[in-house]
Structure formats: C-alpha cells, structure tokens
C-alpha cells in the first residue's frame, strides 16, 4: 500500500482588528452551527478586541494544507486535503497544539463531537 503525505509551506498572516474580529465571529458561528457549546462567546471576543486595541495582542493566523494519498481496501486511490489553521494571539506558533487549531474549520473537540454523532 503506497501512501503519500505532502504538507504545504506554512502561511503567516498578521491580522488587523477587522480581520481578527471577523475570524473570531466566524469561529463562533461555526461552533454554534455544529451545536457545540463554544468557548468563544461574545464577552471573550470583546475582551480580545480590547486587548488588541491596547496593544496586548499581536494576532497572527497560520495556515497550511496537508494532502494525504493512499489506496483504500478496494485498491482505489483516495486523496484527502485538510486545511489546518491556527490563530496565535501573540504571533507565536510554539503552542500550536492548543484548542484553537482547526482542521477543515473544526477544532479537535468539534471533530470528536461530530464523529460521535454518526454512531
């Protein structure tokens, strides 16, 4: 069985206030649409925006894609592309394993929750 995994270069985008607000609200909507009780509520978004205005936050959005290719049990080629995103509030990617990492717009907890619903 042949497997190939390709990871794209890590993109880095420094966010301005409008981009940060848009990203936080998008994450909030995504979590709510899944029925998941989100940790990103209106109060935490406002706190983050105030911290940004005070110069305490230096948000950076990191993004990469992972392409996975393999053969399934029927010898048919399967290709999957995952879009991975991490919002660092301080411009540091050393804590990339935190809960704010998303794969295809879902956090790890949201993935577990949505997969559990299938069974």
C-alpha positions as CSV (number, residue, x, y, z in Angstrom):
1,X,0.0,0.0,0.0
2,X,1.5,3.3,-1.1
3,X,0.9,6.4,1.0
4,X,2.0,9.9,0.3
5,X,1.7,12.8,2.6
6,X,2.5,16.4,1.5
7,X,2.5,19.4,3.7
8,X,2.4,22.8,2.2
9,X,4.6,25.7,3.4
10,X,3.2,27.5,6.5
11,X,1.5,30.7,5.6
12,X,1.6,33.6,8.1
13,X,-0.8,36.5,8.1
14,X,-0.7,39.3,10.6
15,X,-4.3,40.3,11.4
16,X,-5.6,43.8,11.8
17,X,-8.6,44.5,14.1
18,X,-11.2,43.9,11.5
19,X,-9.7,40.6,10.4
20,X,-9.4,39.4,14.0
21,X,-13.0,40.3,14.7
22,X,-14.2,38.6,11.5
23,X,-12.1,35.4,12.3
24,X,-13.4,35.2,15.9
25,X,-17.0,35.7,14.8
26,X,-16.6,33.0,12.1
27,X,-15.3,30.5,14.6
28,X,-18.1,31.4,17.0
29,X,-20.7,30.8,14.2
30,X,-19.1,27.6,13.1
31,X,-19.1,26.2,16.6
32,X,-22.7,27.2,17.1
33,X,-23.9,25.7,13.8
34,X,-22.5,22.4,14.9
35,X,-24.5,22.6,18.2
36,X,-21.2,22.7,20.1
37,X,-21.2,24.9,23.2
38,X,-18.4,27.2,22.1
39,X,-15.8,28.6,24.3
40,X,-15.8,31.7,22.1
41,X,-18.6,33.8,23.4
42,X,-19.4,37.5,22.8
43,X,-17.7,38.5,26.0
44,X,-14.4,36.8,25.1
45,X,-14.5,38.3,21.7
46,X,-14.9,41.8,23.2
47,X,-12.1,41.0,25.6
48,X,-9.8,40.0,22.7
49,X,-10.7,43.1,20.8
50,X,-10.0,45.4,23.8
51,X,-6.6,43.6,24.3
52,X,-5.9,44.2,20.6
53,X,-6.8,47.9,20.9
54,X,-4.5,48.2,24.0
55,X,-1.6,46.6,22.1
56,X,-1.5,43.4,24.2
57,X,-2.4,41.1,21.3
58,X,-0.4,40.7,18.1
59,X,-2.7,38.1,16.3
60,X,-1.2,36.0,13.5
61,X,-3.1,33.4,11.5
62,X,-1.0,30.4,10.5
63,X,-2.3,28.2,7.7
64,X,-1.1,25.0,5.9
65,X,-2.6,22.2,3.9
66,X,-2.0,18.5,4.2
67,X,-2.5,16.2,1.2
68,X,-2.9,12.5,2.0
69,X,-2.9,9.9,-0.8
70,X,-3.3,6.2,-0.3
71,X,-5.2,3.2,-1.6
72,X,-8.4,2.1,0.2
73,X,-9.4,-1.5,0.9
74,X,-10.6,-1.9,-2.7
75,X,-7.3,-0.7,-4.2
76,X,-8.9,2.5,-5.2
77,X,-6.8,5.7,-4.8
78,X,-8.1,8.0,-2.2
79,X,-7.0,11.6,-1.8
80,X,-7.8,13.9,1.1
81,X,-6.8,17.5,1.6
82,X,-7.0,19.0,5.1
83,X,-6.8,22.8,5.6
84,X,-5.2,23.5,9.0
85,X,-5.4,26.9,10.7
86,X,-4.1,28.3,13.9
87,X,-4.8,31.7,15.4
88,X,-1.9,32.9,17.6
89,X,-2.9,35.8,19.7
90,X,0.7,36.8,20.3
91,X,2.3,35.9,17.0
92,X,4.0,32.8,18.4
93,X,3.5,29.3,16.9
94,X,5.1,27.4,19.8
95,X,1.8,26.5,21.3
96,X,0.2,25.2,18.0
97,X,-1.3,22.2,19.8
98,X,-3.8,24.4,21.7
99,X,-7.5,24.1,21.2
100,X,-7.7,26.9,18.7
101,X,-6.1,24.7,15.9
102,X,-8.8,23.9,13.3
103,X,-8.8,21.3,10.6
104,X,-11.3,22.0,7.9
105,X,-12.8,24.7,10.1
106,X,-13.4,22.3,13.1
107,X,-11.4,22.1,16.4
108,X,-10.3,18.7,17.7
109,X,-13.2,18.7,20.1
110,X,-15.7,19.6,17.4
111,X,-14.3,16.7,15.2
112,X,-14.8,14.3,18.0
113,X,-18.3,15.5,18.7
114,X,-19.4,15.4,15.0
115,X,-17.9,11.9,14.6
116,X,-19.7,10.6,17.7
117,X,-23.0,11.8,16.3
118,X,-22.5,9.4,13.3
119,X,-22.6,6.3,15.5
